[in-house]
Amino acid sequence: MDTLALLLHGFEVALSPINLMWAFIGSMLGTAIGILPGIGPALTIALLLPVTVSVGPVSAFIMFAGVLYGAMYGGSTTSILINTPGEAGSMMTALEGNKMARAGRGAAALATAAIGSFVAGTIATLLLTFAAPVVAELAFILKPADYFALTVLAFTSVAVVMGASRVRGFISLFLGLALGVIGIDGMTGQPRMTFGLPDLLDGVELTVVLVSVFAVGEILFVASRYTYSKDEIIPIRGKIYMTRQEWARSWKPWLRGTIIGFPMGAVPGGGSEIPTMLSYSLEKKLSPYRDEFGKGAIEGVAGPEAANNAAAAGILVPLLTLGLPTSATAAVLLAAFQNYGLQPGPFLFTSNPELVWGLIASLYIGNLMLLVLNLPLVGLWVRLLYIPKPQLYAGILVFAMIGIWGVSGSVFDLGLMAGLGLVSYAMRVYGFPIPPLLIGLILVPLAENQLRTALAAGQGNVAVLVEGPISITFLTLAVLFLFVPFLLKRLRGHSA
């Protein structure tokens, strides 16, 4: 009953005219950036951080939630109409959606993607509503050693799962850890890794790193692979509706995709790519129309799109309750919380209930807004695909520079942004994953603080880190993430 009362209070906050306006702006922006290839929610939120400093945290996060959900909706449009996923989670949608569009069924593909996103987003938000308070209550029993073990689990799982190579994943993670410890040590007061530069005494500004990695690095990477050939945009034929048979073939994949996507989004390293792939494989096995897969099966659009949106809600459970980001977008959202002087975790539910429940309530409202925006106005959104890419990416770079200058007014930060942008471009070229860098950078202060607190409580005895069952469980899982993939690979080699 307390949860329902708090949710009703959240709706009071989210339904205020100013917050409704921010939810609408976020939904519009999210859909637009989801449609434009090469631009994702993480990049957009990173760019918005400098310009939302004067906006209150409640309104800012309601807008960010609209961006997060809207990008999931918009990514399906480019996947279906030009076979270019606007978001990584929309890759599987392109397999069947584009075939449906070429066969004159693009309207049905867009409809099942939009309605599936709405169904999955609503159910996942409902699960978030009741799961988050329970997890937050459980988090109160965690000791400093348990929190440290949890951050170690986050580091190892993200470094192993994200990216094709574990070595590259850990190199990216250690680069993030190195950036995170730059500045004055809070315990000893000594400068660390500042190289005698006064500008680094306060550490590396998080906003600078986020904008560098997502705006500068991503745009340089996209521009280096830009071709002047125009994308073939398949026109939408017919009205945006679904036949009775298409409804019958879609509703079960929507539900199955939601069941797969929500828990996978909450797991460190789960992201949106893995659940969409699992959903596609499951639908291919269960569908009585298996011969249509590869030629335009509607189940291959409905299931992955539902999994994609459910995973977006799933990332908010560990983020809000434990302060643990499980994806690049979640890492940026955690940075946004820290930008406002807030630390997500169990105490956030008691210290800032207006923010937490206003954010959760806005997800319901934004989800409904996005359904209304996407189904009737899909023809308008498609026009965004005609924006020339050179002008679009140049505009993003200019906006990034203005944002960083507006926040810090520092030439050093602009130079740092350019340098880190080149580093992140090189990382993309050579296959180094970006999320481990961000998660290492953002979580290292928490990990260091909890480690020192645990060691101080144990009077320097390292055994205190493995005394409790919770910390042992987390550390065991971290070890399994490290060695199980290697062992499985060796076993496959022997069997072959």
N, C-alpha and C positions, 0 to 999 in steps of 0.2 A: 504493500500500500504506500509505503514511503517513496518507492521508486515512481509510482504513478503520480503522486503529489508533486514530486520534484520535476517530473516530465511536464506536468501541466504548468508549473512555474516557468520551465524552459520555453514552453510555447508562448507564454506571456511576453517573455523577452524577445523571442524570435519573430513574433507577429507585430512588434512595434514598427511603425512606418519606416524609421531609419534603418532598422535591421532587415526589413523586407527589401528595401532598396539595395542594400549590400548583398543580400542573397541573390537578387535578380542580376546584379552586376557580375557577381562571381559565376553564376550559371551561364550567362552570356559569354563571358571571357573563357570559361572552361570549355564550352562547346566549340568556340572559335579556335582555341589553341589545340584542341583535340583533332580538329579537322586539318589544321595546317601541319604537314609532315615536318618532323625535326624539332617540333616544339612540344613540350610536355608539361604536366602540372608542376613538376619540380622546378623547371626553369621559370615558369610564370610566377609561382609563389616567391622564388628567390628574387625576381625582378621587382615584385610588389613590396618586398620587405622595406626597402628604403623609403618608399612613398607612403607607407601606412604607419609610419612612426607616430604621426599626430592623431591617427584614428584610435579609438579605444580598442582594447584587446577583444572584447566581445564581438564588435562589428567586424573587426579584421578577420577573426577566425570563422565567422559566419560566411564571409566572402571567400576565404580560403577553402572552406568545405564545398562551396558551390563550384569553385575551380576544380577541385579534386573529382567530384562526381561528374561535372560537365565534360571533363576530358575523356572520361570513360565512354560517355554517349557519343561525343564527336569523333573519337577514333574509329568508330565503325563505319562512318560515312566514307572516308577515304579508302578504307579497306575494301568496301563494296564497290565503289564507283571508279577508282583508279588503281586498285590492287596495290596500294601503298599504305601500310598501317601508320596512322598518325601517332599511335601509342604502341609500346611493346606488347601490351596485353591484347592488342587487336590483330596480332599476326595470324592467329588461327581463323579468325573471322574472314580474312582475305581469301583463304583457301576455297571456301564454298560460296561466300558472299559475292565475290567477283564473277564466279561462274553463273550464279543466279542472275546477276545484272546483265551479263552477256546474252543470257537466254531470254531476256525481256521480263525477268521477275525481280528486278532491282527494287521496286516499290515494296514487295513482300519481304525482301531481305532487310530493308531499312526498317520496316514496321516491326518485324520480329526482334530485331536488335534493340530498338527503342523500348518496346513493351517489355522485353526480357530484362533490359537494364532497370526499368522501373520496378518490376516485380522483385528482382534480386536485390536491388538497392533498398526497397521497403522492408523486405523480410530480414535482410542483414542488419539494417538499422534497428529493427525490433529486437534482434538478438543482441546487438550492441547495448541497447537500452537496459536489458536485464542482466547481461553478462558483466558489463563494466563495474557496477557497484559490488558484485560478488568478488571479482578479482581484486578490486581495490581494498576490500575488507581483508582478504587473505594476505595482501601485501604488507599489512601492518605487522604480521608476525615475522617478516624477514629481518634478519640481523645484518650488520655491516658486512660480515663474511659471506652471507647469502647474496647480498647485492653485488659484491665483487665477483662471486662465482657466476651470477647471472650475466654480468657484463662480459666476462670471459666467454660464456656460451654464445652471447650475441656476436662477439668478435670472430670466433672460430666458425660459427655456422654461416655468417654472411660471407666471410673470406673464402670458404670452401664452396658454397652453393653458387655464388654469383661469379660468373666468369668461367671460361673454358679451362683455366689452369689454376690449381691451388697455389702454386708458387706466385703467379701474378696477383692472385687475390690477396695473399699475405703481404706482398710488397706494397700493394695499394693500401692495405690496412696500416702497415708500419709507417708509411708516409703520412697518413692521417694522424696517427699517434704522435709522430714527431712535430707536426704543426700544432697539435693540441697542447703540448707542454711548453711551447715558446712563451716567454714572459717571466714575471716575477713569481717565484715559488711562494705560495701562501703560507707555508709553515716556517721556512727559514728566512724569507725575505730576500733571497739571493736571485739575481737574474739568471735565466736558463736559455741557452741557445739564442741569445739576442745579437751576438756578433758585434757588440759595441754600438748597436743602433738604438737610439732613444725611442724611435717610433715603434720598436718591437717590445718595449718594456710592459705594455699593457696586453701583450699577446697579439695574435693575428685576428683581426676583426672577422667574425663569422660571416657577416653579410658579404664581405669582400671575397671570401673563399667561395661562397655559394654562387655569387654572380659570375666569378671567374670560371668555375667548373661547368656551370650549366649554360651560361650565356656565351662567354668568349670561346671556351673550348668546344662546345657543341656546334656553334655557328661556324667556327673555322673548319671543323671536321665535315660538316654538311657542305660548306662552300668548296672544299677541296675535292669533293666528289660530285659537284654540280655539273649537269650536262644541259646543253641548250635545247635538247629535244623536248617538245611539249608532251605533257602527260595526256593520254587518251582518256577523257572524262566521258563515261558512258551516260547518256541521258536517261532520266527516270521516266519509265513508261507506265502509264496507268495511274490510278489513284493509290494513295497510301492506305491500303487496307489489306486484310488477310482473309482468305476464304475459310470456310468451316474446316476443310481438311488441313489447312496450314495451321489453324488454331489447335486442332487435335494433335498434330505432329510436334507442336512447339511447347505446350504447357509442361509436359514432363521434363524435357531438357532444361527448361527454365528452373524448375525446382531442384533437379539434380545438380545443375551448375551452381546454384546457390549453396547447396550442402557441401560441395567441393571447395568453392571459393572462399567462404567465410573463414573456416579454420586455417586454410593455407595462407591467407593474408595475415593472420595473427601470429604465424610461426616465423621466427627470424630467418630471413633469406627466402621466404616463400614467394613474395612478390606476386605479380599477376600473370607472369608467363607460364609458370608451372601449373597452376590450376586450370588455365585455359587449355593447355595441352592435354591434361588429364581428362578434362570434360570432353574435348573433341574425340579422344581415343575411346572413351566410354560410350559416347553416342554412336560412334561407328560400329562398336560391338553389339549394342542393344537395338539399333534401328532395324526394323523389318525392310527398310528401303536401302540396304547396304550398298546395292549396286549404283545408287545415285551419288555416293560420296566420291568426290573428285570431279563431279559433273554439275554440282549445285544442289546439295541436300540441305534443306532448311534447318534440320537438327544441328548441322555443323556450324550454323550461325547462332541459333538460339542458345545452345548450351554454353559455348565459350563466352558469349557476351554476358550471360548471367553470372558465370564464374568470375569474369573480369570485374563487374560491379560489386559483387559480394566481397571479393578480396579487398576492394578499396575501403569498405566499411571495416573489414577484419583488421586492417593495420592500425585502426584507432583504438582497439582494445588494449594491446600492450603499451601503446604510446600514452594514452590517458591515464592508465592505472599504474604502470611501472616506470614510465619515462623511457621506454625501450623502443627505438625505431627499428622496424623490420624491412624497410625499403628506402630508396633514395627520397621519395616524396615524404615519407614519415620523418626522415632525418631533417629535411628542410622545415617541416612543421614543428619539430622539436626545437630547431634553431629559432623559429618564430616565437615560440613560447619564451625561450631564454632572452630573446630580444626585448620582451616586455617584462623581464625580471621574474618570470614564472617558471617553476620546475614541475612538469607533469609527474604524477605519482598519486598515491592514496590520499595525501594531504590536500591535493588540488580539489578533490570532491567536497571537502569541508571548508577550505579557505576561499574557494572561488566557485561555489555551486552555480551562480548565475552564468558564468562562462561555460562550464562543462555542460549543463543541461540546456542552455541556450544553443550551444553548438549541436548537441544531439537532436534537439527539436528542429533546428534549421535543416538537418539532413532530410527529414520527412518533407518539409516544405520545398526545399530545393529539388528533391526528387520529382515531386509533382510538377514544379515549374519546368523542369527539363523535359518531361514527357510532353507538356503543352508546347514548349519551344521547338522540340525536335520533329514531331510528327507533321504538323501543318507547315512549318517553315523550312523544311529540308531543302527546298529549291533555292531559298535565299542563302542558306549556309554553303551550298555548293558553289555559289559565286565567289566565295573566298579562295577557292582553288585557282582562280584566274589571276590572283595577285602575283606580280613578277617576283620570283624568289630573290634576286639580288637586292631589290629595294626593301623587301621584307626583312632580310637578315641584316642589312646595313642599318635599318631603323632600330632593330633590337639591340645592336651593339651601341648605337648612340644613346638609346634609352638607358642601357646598363651603365655607361660612363656618367651620364647625368645623375643617375640614382646614387652612385658611389660618391660622386663629388658633393651632392646635396647632403649626404649623411655625415661625411667626415671632413670635407673641404681640404683633403690632404693629397698633395701630389705623390707622396710616397705610396698611399693606398692605390692610386691609379696605376702606378708602376708595378705594384705587387699584383694588382688585378691582371695586368697584361702578362706578367711573368707566369703566374699560376694558370692563366688561360692557355699559354703555350705548353705548359707541362701537362695539363689535362687533355689538350689536343694530341700530344704525343702518346699519352696513355690510351686514348681511343684508337689511335693508329695501330699500336702494337698489342691491343687486346687486353689492356689492364682494366678491370672493372672499376667504376666510379663509386658505387655505394659503399664498399668497405672503407674508402678514404674518408667519406663524410661521416660514417658511423664511428670510425676511430677518432676523428677530430672532435665530434660532439660528445661522445661518451667517456673519453679519457679523463676529464676532470672528475666525473662521478666515480669512475673506477679507482682513480688515485685516492680520492677522498675516503671512499669506503675501505680501501686496503689499509690506509694509514690508521683509520679509526679502529679497524679490527685488530691490527698489530699493537696499537696502543693499549687496547683493552686486554690483550693477551700478553702484555709486557714484553713485546718483541718476539714471542714464540710463534713461529710460522705454522705450527700444528693447529693453531686456532682457526685457520682457514678451512680445515677439513674435519672439524669436530662435530658439526651439526649434520643431520640427515639431508636437509635441503641443499646446503652447499655441496655436499658429496654428490648428490643427484645431478646438480647443474654441471659440476666439473666432470662427472662421468659422461654426461651427454656431450660435453665439449670434446672430450677425448674420442668418443665414438665418431663425432663429426670429422675429426682429423684422420682417423685410421680405417674406419669401415670402408669408405670409397676405395682406398688403396688395397685393402684385403680383397674386396669384391673383384677388383681389376685383376689381381694376381690369380684368384680362383678361376676367373673366366679364361685367363691365359693358359692355365694348366688343363682345364677341360677342353680347350680348343686343340 
